[in-house]
Amino acid sequence: MSAETAHHHAGRALRPEPAPEAPHTVHAGAGRGRSSSASSDAEDGHSRAARHAALGPGHTGSRETARRFRRAVPAA
């Protein structure tokens, strides 16, 4: 499922927020109970996870959280 996927329910569709002033997608990562700073660039989190994995064999897990802003509109 892509970030552009629309979800439909009860005559409404949930779509990416179209307003130009809407916040961009925000990415944050975590591993071993520690969180990283949020960024609008997913590659920042991927780079942090790769650097963390390089610390040793026990450092292989990472979690990414993405917050995307949506708007509910009448379904077409």
Residue pairs with C-beta under 8 A, 6 or more apart in sequence:
3 16
3 25
3 66
3 68
4 16
6 13
6 14
6 15
7 13
7 14
8 14
8 75
11 74
11 75
12 72
12 73
12 74
12 75
13 72
13 73
13 74
13 75
13 76
14 70
14 71
14 72
15 70
15 71
15 73
16 68
16 69
16 70
16 71
17 23
17 69
17 70
17 71
18 71
19 71
22 69
23 69
24 40
25 40
25 42
25 66
25 67
25 68
25 69
26 38
26 39
26 40
26 66
26 67
27 38
27 39
27 40
27 41
27 42
27 44
27 45
27 64
27 65
27 66
28 35
28 36
28 37
28 38
28 39
28 45
28 64
28 65
29 35
29 36
29 45
29 48
29 49
29 62
29 63
29 64
29 65
30 36
30 62
30 63
30 65
31 49
31 52
31 59
31 61
31 62
31 63
32 59
32 61
36 45
36 48
39 45
42 64
42 66
45 64
46 64
48 62
49 62
49 64
52 59
52 62
53 59
53 60
53 62
